[in-house]
């Protein structure tokens, strides 16, 4: 496999813009070589000219190239396909102090009379190679001009300088990003060490309380009549604690709550997911990297030594005070300011222990990612210079690798020391000092698993489904048209609802498969746990349900045993099977995935009473496309409760259809109401009127659309038709606008892709243009209701195909909505999540900290956060220029409106990041670990630990 493909497969998608751009390097190298050949031909044609004309036609390069800027003959290639625009500055632009060594990675060659003879052999071989490629030899012309050789050397020097500058830029980018991440992980380790110290302190206090209780019991003489009462109360409390612990599984389900309205009270709102990279703990440590590499390495080594020493101490107070960096380079050398925060809730000991354990696992995963980042980039540099040597017939690789090996990102051992310190801390805290077991648990990564059985089973089910489904549809249509099956169209409507929801599940599986192929980290966006299903495992569910719909529908319309089982009774078998699979209490059929679905449905039903997470709004939008199925719930129940009255005699006089039932209209509007309540909850939690109130108004329009459609079906008058068309038109226009501008973040101003955005995961822009057109057309599917007004009262055929088109539109929408969210993570460099910690954290501050760009706390300022360093400088220059213009002459209308339009465009294109908040971890719950980890944790609990939990539990209840 070629290295470019290996790099693309192994890189972290969220850090893609910070890796060595190997593909771009190959393009530059190819263009460099091509230009050499073209210039060789040009100089060959100029060879026949007189010497004066020849000298004037050749480019001039100074004799001392080391003291003058090279004359770059070739234009630069376009920028990479994906660039980061986050508010966290680009590492290569964030802090110029980080780049200490400005020596080029490849030294430019100065062609002076002194060194020209020394390099004549290598230059001659290169010139001969160019001549051979061009089909001529160096001695082909008897009148060979000596300036010809000098000109070729000058051209080679200029082109080499251009390539070297690009290599230097890549080197600075990688080196700076690595330093920033390394410092961030170091600060996180210091915080975890402090958390472990507080955990030990809490354990020590619990032991003291237990000893006091036992001493109190021992001091009571047996003859004391109160001794039996004390002992009985103690045992009853112990028994009650164990009972409460066994039934604590209910803590996995978060109970409904009301909005906090913190922004109304003037308090700080909860940190949102797009503020993930705001380093709360030791925030200023990011600026503490010194200009000089040796001093920086020494500072970090001292810090790691302190961490390692403190992790090996036996005292329970070993890590109470986080280790300090030593020397005047220490950002905390001048002053330490410990800011007191508001008093936190009391966290039970065992919950705190599990949260710290999860935080250590997440930190170790981030360290492994950074280590992989270092190795891949070193290999990329070596491969690129090796290609350079092969193409240009040079020997630059040995000297270049010496430079790379001396670079900070490759030579620094801080990362390895952090990993060793974390392993020691984990072993001492959770594995009783067994470092070998600790390392094995920390290094548990996703092993390569085989899904052959799941793929085979899904394929087999789908293969059997297709012929059964085709035959069932043909039989149903034939018997309904020939009036052989009088209730045929009603049965088709029932089975159509089951078919659509199964088809939606299958399309979601195709979405997941496509996201995996294009490295869209949907599992990270959904905040799935490590035991989440692979898309190949997930596809078993929709394939199975689709097969059951096909087989039961085929039996229903074929009606093989009319005397024993009527054809219209077969839907009950499908409903029973589906309920059994979903609500099965046993640990089979992927129990964790089914529990996730049930929790998501429960939270969706109680929308407005739960904080909106990604799964909540995503499921809500999916159900907005399943209005046909939801409306069929009322239709299904009504038919069987009335024993199909009016449907079996051929008169079609049943009152269960959409022409009589207002309940069907309400159920069709229910998903829009759920999303409306979610938007209101987001506004109540954050206080941002945009986009939440605007989104609320959009879903209010969708609700009115479904309501007016139901009214028009019941009373098909001209006034009702006009009202329906009005709301449907406004709703379609607003929803189409929102899909393109907000959910997909397209139509960005000044984008390098016309009417799109800069970041495209699917590289072909035509895909996006087609999706925009298709989404807009399918948003106006209601036109068929207006065209076929004669059959609108009960047209199962029209309604089914409109619902089918809506499902396909949602299928397309999900591709680009998830891709847009992934691009946001790329901007923020979010490759791992930071688990909330149970205890207060200490934030060290410097008296005069260096300026640093952080993600703003307020969600409404997110647009300023995501501006890059270059755009900040440009905006500063623009403001200065506008100030000068204001003092001199008034601004024109174009100069006034353009910044405003760009601001509005940015505000709309970034609205999608506020649709949800990250998963909230309650200190009273222990759901951060998987069931397997919780069982293992409980098995390691000693009797003393259980007593500590009991004391902490009683304190919590008090």
N, C-alpha and C positions, 0 to 999 in steps of 0.2 A: 504494500500500500504506500502511496506517495505521502511525503511528510505533510503537505498541505491538507490532505484529507484527514490525516491523523491529528493534526493540530485542531482542525475544525470539529472533530469528534470529541476530543478530550478537553477542550477549553470550557471555562465557566461561561454560560451564555450571558449572564449579567455583567461580566467583565470583558466582553468581547472587544470593545473599543480600546482597552488598555493592553491587549496583547500585541506582540510583534505582528505587523500587517504583512504577513508572508506573501499573500496574493499580490498586494500592491508592489512589494519589492520585486517580484518576478516580472511584473509589467514594466517597472522602471528599468530593470536590467535588460529586458528585451528591447525596449525603446533605445536604451543607451547603445547597444550593439548595432541596432538597425541604423541609427544616426551616424555611427562610425562608417558604415559601408556607404551610406549616401554621400557623406562628406568626402569620402575617398574618391567617389566618382566625380564629384564636383571639382575637386582639386586636380584630378586627372585631366579634365577638360580645360582647366586653366593652365595646364602645363605648357600648352602650345603658345600661350600668349607671351609678349615681351616681358622681360623681368620687371619693368616699371609697373605695367598693368597687373602683373601677377602679385607683386607685393601689395598693391593697393586693394586687390580683391581678397587677400587673405585676412583673417581676423588678427588683430593685434593683441598680444598678451605681454604684460610686463615681464622683464627678465627675472625679477625677484618675486615669485608668486607668494612667498610666505609673508610678504609685507603688504600685499595689495589684495583686494577682494577679487576672487576669480570671476572671469567673464563667463557667465552661464549662458550657453547657447541654446539651451533647450527649455521649453516651457514646462511647468510642473503639471503633473497629472491631477485629475479631480481628486477631492478628498475621499476618505473611505466611505463605504456604504452606510455604516452606522457610526455616528459620533455621539458622544455624551453631551447633553445640554443641561445637566443637573446644576442646581445651585451650588452643590459641593464642587469647587473649582476643579478644572482639569488638573490632574497631578502635575503635568508639565508646565502649567501656568499658575499654579496656586501659590507657590512660595519659591521665588527664584534663589533664595538662600540655600535651598537643598542641593542645587547643582553646583558642586564645588570644583570639579575637574572639567575645565572647558577644552581640554586637549582633544582634538578629533580622534575618533576611533581608528580611522585610516589616515595616515599622515599624507598631506598633499606633497607632491614632488616638485621641487623648484628646479627648472632646467637652466642652470647657470653653466658657464664654461667649465667650472671646476668639477661638477658632478655629471655633466652630460656624457663625458667619455665613459664614466663608470657604469652608466645605465644603457650604453649603446647596444650591448648584446641583446638585452631584453626588449628594447624598443625596436631593434631591427627585426627580431622574430615577430613582433606584433605587426609591424608594417608589412613584412612579407606575407603574413597571414591575410591581411586585408587585401593585398594585391592579388593573392591567389584566389580569394573569394570573388574578387571583381573580374577575374578572368585575365589579369595582366600580371606581369612580373615587375619587380622593381627596376630592372635594367631594360625594359622594353623600349624606352625612349633614349636615343643617344644624347639628346639635349636635356637631360634630367636636371632640374633646377634644385640646388641645395636647400632653398627655402621650403621646398615641398616637404622634406623630412621634418623641419622645424614646425611647419604648420600642423602636420599630423600630431606631433607631440603636444603642441598647444591645445589642439582640439581634444586630445585624450585627457590632458590635465584638467580642462574645464569640465568635461563630462564626469570625470572622476570626482571632482570637487562637488558637483551637484549630487551625485550618489552618496558621497560621504556626509554631506549635510543632512540628507534624509536619514541615514543610518544614525547620526548623532541625535536627531530629533526622536527617533524611536527609542534610542538608549535612554535619553533623559526622561521620556514618558514612562518607561518601564521602571527605571530606577526610583523615580519620585513616587509613583503609585505604590511600589513595594514598601518604601519607607513609611508612607502614610498608613498603610494597612498594618504593617508590623507594629508601629507605635500604638495604633488603636487596639490591637490584640494584647499588647503589653499592659495598657491601661485597664483593659477588661480583666486580665489576670489579677491585677492588684485589687480590683473591686471584689472579685470572687474570693480572694484570700481574706479580705476584710469580712465578707459574708460568712465564711467558714469560722472565723474567729467569733463572730456574734452567735453563730450556731452552737459552738462549743460553750460559750458563756451561758446561753439559754439552757443547755444540757446540764451544766454545772449547777445552775440555780434550781433546776428541777430535782436534781439529786439531793440538794440541801432540803428542799421541801419534803421529799420522800423520807429522808432521814429524820426530819423533825416529826413527821407523822408516826414513824415506827418507834422513835424514842418516846413519844407521848403514850403509845400503847404499852411499851415495855415498862414505863414508870408506873402504870396503873397496877396495883396489886390485884391478884386474881379474886381476892375476897371482896374487892370493891364492887358494889352492885352495878356501878356504871361501866365496869370493864366489859361485860357481855354486850351492852348496848353499843359501846364504841367499836368492838370487834365486828358485831353484826352490821353496823352502818358502813364500816370499811369494806366488808365483803360485798355488801349490796351495791356500793358505789363501783367496785371493781367489776361485778357482774353487769351492771348497767352500762359501763364503758364498753365492755366487749360486745354487748348487744348493739349498741349504737354504731360500733365500728363495722359490724357485719352488715348492717343495713345502710351503711354510708354510700352504697352504690348510687343512691338517689342523687348524690351530689354531682353526678355526671350530667344531670339535667338542670340547666339554669332556669330558675323560676322567673316569671314575668316581673317587670319592674317599670316604674314610671321614669320619664326623663329627669335628669338632675337639674337642668336649667342653670348650670354654673355660670354661663356667660351673662345671664340676667343678674345674678348675685354679684357680679364683678370678679368672680374667681376664675382661675385658669382652667380652661377646658382640658379634657383628657387628650393626651398625646396621640396623634393620628398616625396611621401606618406610613404615610409618606414622610413623616418626621423620624423614621427609624434610624437614619444615619446621623442624627444629632447626638453627638457623644455626650450624654449626660454626665457620665463618670469620667473624671479626669479629662475634661473637654480640651483644656489648654495644652495637654500633653502632645497634641498633634503638632503644635508649633514649636516644640522643644527640640526638634532635630537640628543639630548644629551644621554649620557650613562645612566644616572640615570633617572628613570621613573618620579619621583616627579618633578624634575627640568624641564624635558621635558614637562610634562603636564602643569606646571605653565607658561612656556613660551608660549605655544600654547593658553592657556586660556587668557593670556594678549593680544595676537594678536587678538583673536576673540572679546575680549571686545572692542578693538580699532575699529575693523570692525563694530561691532554693534553700537557703539556710533556714528561713522562717518556716518553710514547709516541713523541715526535718526536726524541728524542735518538739520536745515532748510536752512542754507546758501547754495548758489549755489557753493561756493568754498569748500564745506565740505570735498570732497574726492580728492582734487587736489593732495595732497601728501599722498601716501599710508601709512597706519599705520606701525609703526616700532615695532619690538619685543623689549622687555625691558630686561635690565640686561646684564651682561657680556656674557651670553650664546647667545646673539644676534649675528648672523653671520655678521650683518651689523653694529655692535657696534663700530668697529674700524674705518671704512671708508665706505663712500658711493660714488660709482663711477657711474655717469650717462653718459653712452656712447651715443653720438649723432649719429644718423643714417641719411641717406640721406633723403632729404625733400620728404615727401609722397605727393600723389595726394590729391587734395581737395575733400573731401567726402561730398556729400549732406547730410543735417541734417537728413532727413527722412530715407535715406538709412543707415546711421550710426546707427540710433535708431533701425531699424529692425535687423541689424547685431548683435548689442549688445543684443537684446532680444533673438535672436536665440542662441547666446553664453551662455546666462543664462539658457535657457532651456536645452541645452546639458550638462552644468555643473551640473544642478540639477539631470538630469538623471544619470550621473556618481556617484553622491552622493548616490542616491537611490540604485544603483548597489553595491556600497561599503557597505552600511548598510545591504543589503541582504547577502553579503559575510560574514559579522561579525556574523549575526544570524545563518546562516547555519553551520558555523564552530563551534560555541559554541554547537549547538545541536549535531553535529557529535562527538565532544569530549565526551559529556555526554553519548551518545548512545554506544560509544566504551567502555568506562570504565564500563558502566552498563553490557555490555556483558562480560567484563573481570571478574567482580565480580560474575556473574552468572556461568561462566565457571570454575573459580578457587576457588569458594566458599570463597570469601573474602568480605570485606566491605571498599573498597577504594574510592567509589564514593563521599561521603560527603567531605572528605578531598581534593579530587581532584577538585571538583567543587569550593571549596574555592580558590584554586590556580588559576583556570580559571577565576573566577570572579574578581580576583585581577590583571589579565593580562592586558596589555595595550590595546590590541585590543577590549577587552570587557568592561573595566572600563573607558576608555577615552571618554570624552564628547565633544571632539573637533569637531567630525563629526556633532553632533547635533547642536552645536553652529554655524558651517559653514552653515548648512541648514537654521537655523533661520535668520542668517545675510543675506543670499541670498534672502530669502523670504521678508525680510524687504526692501532690496535694490530694488527688483523687484516691490514691491507694491508702493514704493515712486516714482520710475522712470516711470512706465507704467500704474499703476492703481490708481493714485491720492491718494495714501496712504491706499487704501482698501486692507488690508492684507488678508481677507477672500477670495476675488476674486483672488488675486495673488496666494494663495496656491492652489486653485482649478485649476488654469491654469498650474501651475508648476507641479502638480501631475497628469496631464493628461497622463496616460499610455495606452498602447494597451489593450483595453478591450477585453474580451473573446467574440468573435462574432461567430454567427452560419452561416455556409455556406451550409445549407441543400439544399436550392433551387438551388444553383450553382452546387452542386454535383449531384443532381437529374437531372437537365437539361443536364449536360455534359454526364451523364450515358445514358440518354434517346437518345441523339443525336448519341452517339457511338453505342448504340444498334441498332438503325435504319440504321446506316451507313454500318455496316458489311454485312448484307444480300444484300443490294443494290449494294455495291461495288463488292461483289462476282459475282452477276448476271451480272453486267455491264462488268466485265473482261471476263466472260465466253461468253457472247454474242458477244463482240468485237472479241475475238479470233476465235469463230466459223464462224462469217460472213467474217472475213478476210481470213481464210483458204479456205473456200468454194467459195471465190470470189463473194459472194453476196454483199459485201460492198467493192467496188474497192478502195476507199480512206481510208480503215480501218486502215492500219498501220500508215498513217499520222495522223489520228485522235487519235490513241492510243498514239502517241508521244506527241501530244498537251496535252491530258488529263494526261499523265504521268508526265509532268512538273508541272501541278497544284497539282497532288497527292503528289509529293515529297516534295514540299514546305509546304503543309498542314501537312504531316507526320512529317517533321522536327519540326514544331511548337508543335505538340503533344509530341514528344520525349523530347523537352525542358521542357514541363510541368512535365513529369516524372522525369527529372533531378531535378527540383525544389522540387518535392515531396520527393525524396530521400535525398536531402540536408537538408530539414526540419527535416526529421526523424533522421538523424545522427547529427543534431545540427550544420550544416555548415551554417554560417551566410552569405548567399549569398546576402541578402538585404543590409547588411552593406558593403560588398565588392563592389557591384554595386553602392553604395552611393545613394540608393533610399530614397525618402522622406517618412514621416510617413504615407502618404496616398497611398503607393504602394500596388499593388494587392497581395493578397494571391494566392498561387499556385492553389487553388481550384477555385478562381475567374478567374485566367488566363486561366485555362483549358477550359472555355466556348468558348473562341475564336477559338482555333484549332479544337475543337469538332464541332463547327458550320461550319467552313470552310470545314472541312473534309466531313461533311454531305452534304453541298452544292455541293462539287465535286462529291460525290457519286450519288446524285439525278439528277443533270444535266447531268452527264456522262451516267447514266442509260437511261435517256430520249433521249440522243444523239444517243446511239447505238440501242436502241429499235425503235426509229424513228416512233412514233405513228402517227404523223401528217405530212407526207412528203410534202403534198401540201401547208400547211400553214407555217410550220417551218421545214426547212431541218435539218437533224441531225448534219451537220457540223456547223450550226449556233448557237447551244446551248452554246458553250464556251463564246460567247459574254454576255450571261446572267450572267455567273459566274464572268466575268471580271467587269461588271457593279456593281454587288452586292459587290464585294470586294472593289472597289474604293469608293463606297458609305459608307461602314463601316469605312474605314480607314480615309477618308477625310471629314467625317460628321462634319459640323461646330457646331452642337448643343451639349449641355452638356449631352450627353447620351452615352451609350455603353462604359463606362469608358474613358471619354475624356482625363483625365490626362495620362493614360497609352498609348492611341493612340498618344498623343502629344509627349510623350517620344520616341516612336518608330519613328515618323516622324523626330524628331530632330536627332536621331541616324542615320537614313538613310541619312539625309542631310549631316551630318558630315562625314559619310562614303564616300559619293560621292565626297566630297571635301577633301579627305584625303591628308595630307601634308600641308594643310592650317589651320588645327586646332591642338592644343595640343592633344596628344593621351591619352585619359582616358580609364578606364577599358571597358566601354560599346563600345568604338570605336574599339579596337582591337578584342574584343570578337565577335562582330557582323561581323567584317572582316573575322575572321576565320570560322564563320558559313557559310558565303557566299562562302568561298573557297570550301565548300562541296556542293554547289548548282549550280555548273557550268552547269549541264544538264538543269536546269530551266532557267538560264540566256541565254544560247544558244538558247533555244526555243523561246525567245522573237523575235529574228530575223526570225526564221522559221515561227512563227505564223503570223507576219506582212507580210512576203513575200507571204505566201499562200493566204491570203485574198486580198492582193493588186493585185495579178495576177489572182484572181478568180479561184484558184485551177487548173490552167492550167497544164496539164500533169499529174494530180493526179486522174482525174475522168474517164479517158479513159482506164485505166488498163496498160498503157505503163510505168508508173513510171518515166516519163521523165521530171518531175519538176526540176527546177534549184534552188529550195529553200533549198534543203537538205545540209548536211554537205559535200557532195562530190563536191559541187559547191560554197558554200557560205563561203567567208573568214570572213564575219561579225560574223558568229557563232563562229569561232575560237577566234576572238577578244573578244567577250562577255564572252566566257569561261575563258579567261585569265584575265579579268577585276578585279575579286577579288584579285588575286595575285598581280596585279599592285597596288591596293589600299593598301594592306598590305606592299608592298615594300615602298610606299610613307610614310606610317606611321612610318616605321623603320627609314627612313631617317630623318623624323621630330624629332623622339626621339634622334637621334644622334646630330642633330642640336641644340636641346634644352639642352642637358646634356653634350655633348662632349665626351661621353664614346663610344669608337669604339667597345668595346665588352659589350654586345652581339648584339648591334644594327646593325652594319655593317655586322656581320656574319648572322644575321637574314635576313637582306636585300638580301644577296647573296642567301640564301635559297629560298626566294620568287622569286628571279630572275630565279632560276632553275625551279620553278614551272611554271613561265610564259613561259619559253622556252619549257617546257614539253607540255603545251597546244598548243603552236604555232606549234611545230613539229608534234603533233597529227593532227592538222588541215591540215598541208601541206601534210602529208601522206594520209589523206583521199581524198584530192583533186588530188594528183598525187601519186598513190601507187606504186612507183618504189622501187627497192632494196636499192638504196642509201638513199632515204627518210625513208625507214623502218629502216635501220641501225642507222640513225641519231635519229629517234624517240626512238628506244630501248635504245640507249646510254643515252640520256637525261632523259628518264623515269627511268632507273636503278639508275643513280646518284641521281636524285630527290627523289626516294623512300628510298634510303639508308640514305641520309642526313635528310629527314623528319622523318624517324623512329628514327634515333639517337637523333634528337632534341626533339621529343615527349617524349622519355623516360628520357633523361638526363637533359633537360632544363625545359620543360613544366611540367613534373611530378616529377622532382628532384629525380628520382630513381637512382640505381647503385651508391649509396654513399659509399665512402671508410669507412671501420671500422664500418659499420652499424650493429646493433644487429639483423636485419632481412637481411638475405643473399641476396645481389644484390638489396635491396630495400632501405629504409631509416628508421630512428628511429621512426618517427612519422607517424602512420597509423590510419586514422579515421575509415576505414573499417578494423576491427580487424583481419580478416582472410587473411594471406599473399597469399594464393592461388588465391585470387581475383586479386591481382596485377600481379602475374606471368601470369595468364590467359589473363589479359588485355594487357600485353606487347606482348605476342605471337600473340594475335588476331589483335592488332593494326599493328604489323609488316606485318602480312600476308595480311591484307586489303590494306596496302600501295602499294602492288604489284598487285593490281587488273588490271592494264593496260596489264598484260600478256595475258588476253583474247582478247585484240585488236590484239596482235601479232599472237595468235593462229588461230583466225578466220579472217585471212586477206582477204579471198574471199568476206566476207560480210561487211567489214569495211566501205565501202562507204556509205551504208545506212542500218544499222542494228539497228533498233529501239529496238529490243529485247535485244541485247548485251549491248547497251548503257544504257538502262533503268536499268538493273540489276547491272551493274557496278556502276551507280549513286546511286542505292539503298544501295549497300554495303558501299559506301563512306559515306552516311548519317548515317548508323549504326555505322561506325567507329567514326564519329564525336560525336555521341551520347555517346559512351564509353569515348572518349577523354575529353568531358566536365565534366564528373564525377570527374576525377582525377586532371584536371586543376584547378577547383574551390576548390577542397579539398586541393591542394597544397597551394593555396593562403590563405585559412583559416589557415593552419598550420603556415604560416608566421605571421598572426595576433596573433596566440597563442604565438609565440616567442616574439613578440613585446608587448604583453598584450594590444592590441588595442581593447577595448570593447566599446569605445565611441570616437567620433571625436571631435576635437577642431576647432570650427568655426573661420576663419580668422577675425581679429578685424579691425575696420576702422581707428583707431588712432595709433600713435607710442606708443610702450610699453617701460617701463623703466625696465632695467635689472640691478639688484643689484649685486655687486661683493664684494668678501671678499679679504682682502689684501693677505692672504695666504690660499686659499681654500683647503679643504681636497680633495684628489684625487677622482675623480668620473669618471665613464665610461659613455660616452654619444655616441649617434649615430653619426657617422661622417657625415660631411656636404657633402663630395664628394661621389657620388654614387659608384665610383670604390673601395672605402674602406669599402663597406658594409660587406665583409666577416669578417673583424676584429671586426666589431660591433656585429655580431651575435655569437661571441665566448663567452662561459661562463667563469665564474671566475675560475673554476677548470682547464679548458683547457688553460687559460692564465698562471696559475701557472705552468702547465706542460710544456707549450711552453717556459716559462722563464727558467725552469730547463733544458730543452732540449738545449736551446741556451747556457746556461752556460756550460753544458756538452760538447757541440760541440766546444766551445771555448777552453775548457781544452784539448779536443782531438786534436784540431788544433795545440795547443802549443806543445803537446806531440808527437802525431803521426797523419799522414794524414788520412782523412776520406775515408772510402771505397765507392765504387760506389753505393752500396745499400743505405748507409746512406745519400748520396747526392741526389739520385733520389727520395727516398720515400717522403721527405717533398715537393718536387716539384710536384710529382703526387698528393699528398693530396691537395695541393693548387689549382691545375688545376681542381680536382674533386669538390672542394668547389666552385670554380668560376663558373663551369658549372651548378651545382645544385642550385645556387642562382641567375642564370640569369633571371628567370621568374619574379622576383620582380621588374625588371627594364623595363618591357614591357609597362608600363603606368605610368602616374602621377595621383595624386588625383584630384578631381574636383576643378577647379579654380573658385574662386568667384571674380567677378569684382566689384569694388566699385561703379560703375555707374549703376549696376543692382541690383534688389531687389528680386531675385529669390530664395533667401534662405528660404523664407517662402512659405507655400502653399497658394493657391488662397483664401482659407477660412480665413487664418490669415491676408492676405493682405486686404481683404474686411473689416475685423473687424478693422484693423489698420486705414483704410481710414475713417470708420465711427466714430472713436474716435478723428479724427483730428478736432481741433477747427479752427475757422477763423484765429486766430493768428498763429496757426501752419502752415496753408496754406500760409500765408504771409511770414513766415520764409522760407518755402520751395521755395517760389517765389524768394526771395532775393538770397538764396543760388544757385538756378538754374541759375539766371542771372550772378552771380559771376562765376559759372562753365563755362558758355558759353563764358564769357570774357577770 
